[in-house]
């Protein structure tokens, strides 16, 4: 017969209870890698779509207002540089705010564990009771989790508040990914104007933009959830529809001028 850590003989039921409790504790740990993968996709879509729609709107607006090729290219590249830096900064500050919110909530939970340990222990009990644990097994899970303050705190953050830590590396990565995605999004409709005449360049720019938006929508559906055709078409309609507003504004200024 095997023995428990304290030297007591372990029955088969005791080993099952302990193993189940340890698994429950491991499941309480935040799924950091999966969370970060989702953020990668979110950051790419945020930056890429923003950059593409923004520059396409500028291009259509300049053309509608009767601007020259030089104005179009200069305005486009100026917007590409400034917008990419701006979006990278937005990604950075957004991630910092997310981290600060997590730390604030973690400090509040830590204070509550110190001030009202029984109430917080009951919350752990309620969480795992809702998962189907009952009787001695439930109490063993609660005891195992609350025996370690860091595990207890991590469980409360993940299971009760559904919050996960944001590291410094993740913050910097979000800023870089959003900034680069924004720049690429800007270049997709802008590059044709460097090599083609205005009309064919505009046709190619719209076609490339629609293709890129559709591809992003398809990838989002395949990676996450949803019908790829619906997701792709929705992304195209939203993106080109927003860009068309730039054309309407340009026409308005051209008519008024």
C-alpha positions in Angstrom: 0.0 0.0 0.0 1.4 3.4 -0.9 1.6 6.3 1.5 0.4 9.9 1.4 2.9 12.8 1.8 2.3 12.9 5.5 3.3 9.2 5.9 -0.3 8.0 6.3 -1.3 4.9 4.2 -3.3 5.9 1.2 -6.4 3.9 0.3 -7.5 3.6 -3.4 -10.3 6.2 -2.7 -7.8 8.5 -1.1 -5.5 8.4 -4.1 -8.4 9.0 -6.5 -9.5 12.0 -4.4 -6.0 13.5 -4.3 -5.4 13.0 -8.0 -8.7 14.6 -8.9 -8.0 17.5 -6.6 -4.6 18.0 -8.2 -6.1 18.0 -11.6 -8.7 20.6 -10.6 -5.9 22.8 -9.3 -4.0 22.5 -12.6 -7.2 23.3 -14.6 -7.4 26.5 -12.5 -4.2 27.8 -14.0 -4.8 30.5 -16.7 -4.6 29.2 -20.3 -2.0 31.8 -21.2 -0.9 30.4 -24.5 -4.4 30.1 -25.9 -5.2 33.6 -24.7 -2.2 35.0 -26.4 -2.9 33.3 -29.7 -6.4 34.9 -29.7 -4.8 38.2 -29.0 -2.4 37.7 -32.0 -5.4 37.4 -34.3 -7.2 40.3 -32.7 -4.2 42.5 -33.0 -3.6 41.6 -36.6 -7.2 42.2 -37.6 -7.3 45.5 -35.6 -4.2 46.9 -37.2 -4.6 45.5 -40.7 -8.2 46.4 -41.1 -7.8 49.8 -39.7 -4.8 50.6 -41.9 -6.4 49.2 -45.1 -9.7 51.0 -44.6 -8.1 54.2 -43.5 -5.8 54.5 -46.5 -8.4 53.3 -49.0 -10.7 56.0 -47.7 -8.0 58.6 -48.1 -7.2 57.4 -51.7 -10.9 57.6 -52.7 -11.3 61.0 -51.0 -8.3 62.5 -52.7 -9.4 61.1 -56.1 -13.0 62.3 -55.6 -11.7 65.8 -54.6 -9.6 66.0 -57.8 -6.2 65.7 -56.1 -3.1 65.0 -58.1 -1.0 61.8 -58.1 1.6 63.6 -56.0 -0.9 64.6 -53.3 -2.4 61.1 -53.3 1.0 59.4 -52.8 2.4 61.9 -50.3 -0.8 61.9 -48.2 -1.0 58.1 -48.4 2.6 57.5 -47.2 2.3 60.2 -44.5 -0.9 58.6 -43.2 0.8 55.1 -43.4 3.7 56.2 -41.2 1.8 58.3 -38.7 -1.2 55.9 -38.4 1.1 52.9 -37.9 3.0 54.6 -35.1 -0.3 55.8 -33.6 -1.9 52.3 -33.7 1.2 50.7 -32.2 1.0 53.2 -29.4 -2.7 52.5 -28.9 -1.9 48.8 -28.7 0.7 49.5 -26.1 -1.4 51.7 -23.9 -4.4 49.3 -24.3 -2.3 46.4 -23.1 -0.9 48.4 -20.2 -4.4 49.3 -19.1 -5.4 45.7 -19.3 -2.4 44.7 -17.2 -3.1 47.5 -14.6 -6.7 46.4 -14.4 -5.6 42.8 -13.7 -3.2 44.0 -11.0 -5.8 46.2 -9.3 -8.3 43.3 -9.3 -5.7 40.9 -8.0 -4.8 43.3 -5.2 -8.5 43.6 -4.3 -8.9 39.8 -4.3 -5.8 39.4 -2.1 -7.2 41.9 0.4 -10.5 40.0 0.5 -8.7 36.7 1.1 -6.9 38.3 4.0 -9.9 40.1 5.5 -12.6 37.4 4.9 -10.9 34.0 4.3 -14.0 32.0 5.0 -16.1 33.9 2.6 -13.5 33.6 -0.1 -13.1 29.9 0.7 -16.9 29.5 0.2 -16.6 31.2 -3.2 -14.1 28.5 -4.2 -16.5 25.9 -2.9 -19.3 27.4 -4.9 -17.2 27.5 -8.1 -16.3 23.8 -7.9 -19.7 22.8 -6.7 -21.1 24.3 -9.9 -18.6 22.1 -11.9 -20.1 19.0 -10.3 -17.8 18.3 -7.3 -19.7 17.2 -4.2 -19.1 15.8 -0.8 -15.6 14.9 0.4 -14.1 15.3 -3.0 -15.3 18.9 -3.2 -13.9 19.6 0.3 -10.6 18.1 -0.7 -10.4 20.3 -3.8 -11.2 23.4 -1.8 -8.6 22.5 0.8 -5.9 21.8 -1.8 -6.5 25.1 -3.6 -6.8 27.3 -0.4 -3.7 25.7 1.1 -1.6 27.8 -1.2 -2.3 31.5 -1.3 -0.9 32.0 -4.8 -3.0 29.1 -6.2 -6.0 30.4 -4.3 -5.5 33.9 -5.7 -4.9 32.6 -9.3 -8.0 30.5 -9.1 -10.2 33.4 -8.0 -8.8 35.6 -10.8 -9.3 32.9 -13.5 -12.5 31.2 -12.4 -14.4 34.0 -10.7 -13.2 37.1 -12.6 -12.1 35.4 -15.8 -9.0 37.6 -15.9 -5.5 36.6 -16.9 -2.1 38.3 -16.4 -0.5 40.4 -19.1 3.2 40.3 -19.1 5.7 42.9 -20.3 6.6 40.8 -23.4 2.9 40.5 -24.4 2.5 44.3 -24.1 5.4 45.0 -26.4 4.4 42.3 -28.8 0.9 43.8 -29.1 2.3 47.2 -29.9 4.7 45.8 -32.6 2.1 43.4 -34.1 -0.6 46.2 -34.4 1.9 48.7 -35.7 3.2 46.3 -38.4 -0.2 45.1 -39.3 -1.4 48.7 -39.7 1.5 49.5 -42.0 0.9 46.5 -44.2 -2.8 47.3 -44.4 -1.8 50.8 -45.6 0.5 49.5 -48.3 -1.9 47.1 -49.8 -4.1 49.7 -51.6 -1.3 52.3 -51.9 1.4 50.4 -53.7 -0.5 50.1 -57.1 -0.4 53.9 -57.5 3.4 53.7 -57.6 3.4 51.6 -60.7 0.1 52.1 -62.5 -2.0 54.9 -63.9 -4.7 56.3 -61.7 -7.7 54.4 -63.0 -6.1 50.9 -63.3 -4.3 51.6 -60.0 -7.7 52.3 -58.3 -9.2 49.1 -59.7 -6.3 47.1 -58.5 -6.3 48.8 -55.1 -10.0 48.1 -54.5 -9.6 44.5 -55.7 -6.5 43.9 -53.5 -8.3 45.5 -50.5 -11.4 43.4 -51.0 -9.3 40.2 -51.3 -7.3 41.0 -48.2 -10.4 41.8 -46.2 -12.1 38.6 -47.4 -9.0 36.6 -46.5 -8.9 38.1 -43.0 -12.6 37.3 -42.5 -12.0 33.7 -43.7 -9.0 33.2 -41.5 -10.9 34.6 -38.5 -13.8 32.2 -39.1 -11.5 29.2 -39.6 -9.4 30.0 -36.5 -12.2 30.9 -34.2 -15.8 30.2 -35.2 -18.3 31.0 -37.9 -19.0 30.4 -41.6 -16.0 31.4 -43.6 -18.1 32.8 -46.5 -20.2 34.9 -44.2 -17.3 36.1 -42.2 -15.3 37.0 -45.3 -18.2 38.8 -47.0 -19.0 40.7 -43.8 -15.4 41.9 -43.5 -15.5 43.1 -47.2 -18.8 45.0 -46.7 -17.7 46.7 -43.5 -14.2 47.6 -44.9 -15.2 48.9 -48.3 -18.3 50.5 -46.9 -16.2 52.5 -44.5 -13.8 53.5 -47.2 -16.7 54.6 -49.4 -17.4 57.3 -46.8 -14.0 58.8 -47.7 -15.1 59.0 -51.3 -18.4 60.6 -50.4 -16.6 63.3 -48.3 -14.1 64.0 -51.1 -17.0 64.4 -53.6 -18.7 66.8 -51.1 -15.6 69.0 -50.8 -15.0 68.9 -54.6 -18.6 69.9 -55.3 -18.4 72.7 -52.6 -15.0 74.0 -54.0 
